[in-house]
């Protein structure tokens, strides 16, 4: 049954059927082969999404769309430019830094791509950066949207692996800062090498003026993350707070969201949320069936025999996840694989929170790698360019993140030091 399910899913992928439908069809085939009642599918799909922490997903998506329309993203860009925009290569550094700040509220890399890319990709092109390079930069930088907390994939991992979402959020700070600063260093050196961006400081606001304009926007991640880490509210409640705050700022303070804008904001948020929830429901049914078939236990035993040390286990898992992430949506991959791999990681003495960060960072790479990189599609849409033209410029950025991934994998302190301080472990 498991083999037929896997074959059906891969066949659907080959036929370019959507990920959610492919997983759902393979699960239905499995139910038929097991001669089980079809009501099981309804029950398990409902159970997969009937979890309170998942309520944070639509709220964070809505908050990101409100920030984009409400002028928060534009002010964050001006603030970031006031910090790093004066140096050669300051504009691409601004792109990375803005994505880091925006990610501290949005929780979504696609929302980050559209909100920041719509402003910065044209600006980068205007300042003489190649359109393909600017597109690759934006797609890669927006990946920080799911690495720096709050993060939708971290919520999914916490639910699937039954670990603390709060601990996942705290653990994401170190890897997020590492990747963000590594990308900033790379684009600065690369711009100097290519001779790009000598006039990046033109039109830059002073730090004081930019800070004053972006003050309300900068207060948002402080409230959201401070509330989570301070124990004032849960991650799910923090998502609702982010929506309320961004709505008030966009409508009453910046006054860039009008009544006519609300329909488009809500419509876009509902569509994005429904797509993610549909994937979660189908992936939950698939995971239930393969678990009942004993596949996780069998894979765990096989991995324990083949990869006989934590070093080899992490290396093998990273290679496998990198390939899987290229073809399967990040959320679906986490829901299906986390219950299988986390017990094996614990067997090898790997902290499940540390392993969760390895999974999230690795699978997030799938958002910027062909053929199904959603960030890549979003950035190409903004830049009005075909995906195949971007691949060459994308390779160095992927190399930087892979180097950071190896550090995150083999230096657990990057993820766990802050977690241990906050939770006194």
C-alpha positions, 0 to 999 in steps of 0.5 A: 500500500505504501509503495502504491501511495508513493508511486501515485504521488510521484506520478501526479507530480510528474503530471504537474498536478498540484502538491495538495491534490497529489498527496490527497489522491495518493492517500485515497488510493491507500484507503481503497487498497486497505479496504477502509471506509472513506469516512476515515479520510474526512475524519483525519483531514479534519483532525489535521487542521483542528488544532489551535496553533494552526489558527496563527497561519491565516492571522500571520498571512493577513498581517503580512498583507496589511503591512504590504498595503498599509505602507509599513514595508515601504517605511521599513525599507527606508529605515534599513537603507538609512543603516546600510544604504550609504556603502557601495552595495548598500541597496542589496544589503537593504533588501536583506535587512528589510526582509529580516525585519519584515520577517519578524512579523509576517511569518511568510516568505511569499508575503515578504517577497511581494511586499519588499520585492515590489519596491526594491527590485525596480529600485535595484534595476534602476541603480544598475543591478542586473534584473536577474541578479536582483530577482535572485537576491529578493527570492533568497532574502525572502526565505528569511520570512520562514526562518526568523520567527514567527514562522508558519513552517515552525508552527507546522513542525511544532504541531507535527513533532509535538514540541513547543512552538515557543521554543522553536521561535526562540531557536530560530533567532540565531539561524535567522541572524546568521543567514541574514548577516551572511547574505549581507556580507556576500552581497556587499563583497560581490557588489564591490567585486562587480563595481555595482552600487556606487550611487546606492546612497542617493536619496537616503534619509538620515537615520533619525528621520527614517527611524521617526517615520518607521517608528510605529512599524518598528514597534510591531515586531517588538510587541509581537516577539516581546509578547511571545518571549515574555509569556504575555500571549501565545504564538497564536494570540500574537498573530491576532495581535499582529493583525490588529496592530497592522490594521490600526497603523495602516488605517488610522496612523499611516492612513494608507488602507482605505475601505476599498482596500480591505476586500482585496486584502481579505480576499488574498489572505483567504486564498493563501490560507485556504491553499495552506490548510488544504495542503495540511489536511491532505498531508495529515491524511497521508501521514496517518496512513503511512504511520498505520502502515508502519512506514515511520518505524521501518524507516527509523530502523533503516536509518539507525542501521545505515547512518550510525552516528549523528554526523552521518545522520545529519549529513544524509538527512540534509541531502535528502531534505534538500532534494525533497524540498525541490519538489514538495511544498515546505509545509507538506514536507514537514507534516509528513516527515517530521513524525518520521524523522524526529524520533530517529533524531532523538535516538541519535541524541539530537535535540528535537528543537535543533533538528526542527531548525535544520528541517525548516532551514533546509526545506525553506531552500526549496522555496528558492530552488527550481522547479517548484520554488514559490519564492522564485515564482513570486520574485519573477512575477514582480520582476517580469522575467522568466524563471530560467534566466534567474537560475545562474544568478541564484546559485551563489546565493544558494551556496551561501545558505548551504554553508550556513545550513552546515553550521546550523546542523553541526553547531547546535549552539546557534539554535539552542543557546538562546532557547536554553537562556529563555527557558532555563534549560 
